[in-house]
Amino acid sequence: MHERITIQPDVHFGKPCVAGTRIPVQAVLELVRDGVAFEQIIRDYYPDLTVEDVRACVQFAIDVLALEDFHVTASECDS
């Protein structure tokens, strides 16, 4: 799936985009967050994408989070 996401310094300031497009992963994820169905994202927003491209955006976000280490202090847990 990672071949569907590219990072190029001259496209959207190096932000991850769907390969072969200038569509930022973040823009696709915001639509997913808003509950827009994958098919509707393609039909109404980004007709150049496929369902697999949208899935790749979600997987990319999961993979980035999996690489992060989160350090939580006891006071942050009390909130």
N, C-alpha and C positions, 0 to 999 in steps of 0.2 A: 504494500500500500504506500510505502514511503516514496516510491517513484512518482506518485500522483501529486506530491507536494514539493515545491522548489523554493529555495531562498537565493535570490540574486540581488546583489547590492544596488543594481540600477532599476529594480522594479519595486515600487512601494517602499523605498528606503530600506530594502533588505528584509522586509516582513515576509513571513511565509505566505505563498500563494499557491493556488491550484496550478499544477504544471500545464504549460501551454496557454495560460491565461494571465490576466492581471487581476484576478479575483482573489482578494485576501482571505486567508483561512478565517481570520477574525470575523469578517463580514458574514461568512457562511455560519459560523458558530453562533453569532448573535441571532440569526434567524432561527436556528435550532433551539436556542434558549427561549425564544419567544413562542415556541410551540408550532412553528410553521413546518408542515410535513415536507419530507424530502422532495416528493414529487412537485409540490407547490413551489418550493425554492427554485427548482429547475424551470417550471412552467412560467412563474410570475416574475422571477428575479434574475436568474442566471441560466438561460436556455443552452448555453455552451457546456454546462456541467452534466454529469451523469449521477445516478444514485451512488455509484461507487466513489465518485469524487467527493460527495457530501460525507459519506462514511469515512473516507480517508481524512477529511478535516477533523471529524470527531476522534478518530484514532490518533491523529497527530497530537491533539490536545491531551488525550489520555497518556500518550507516551512522554510528552513534556512533563506532565505532573509526576509521572512515575520516576523521573530522573531528579526531581527536586527533593531536597531535605528541608523539612519544616521544623523549626525549633520553637517550641511553645513553653513559656514560663508558667509557673503555678498561678500567678496573678491573671494571666490571660485565660486560663481555664475557668476561673471563677466568674467570668463575665457572662 
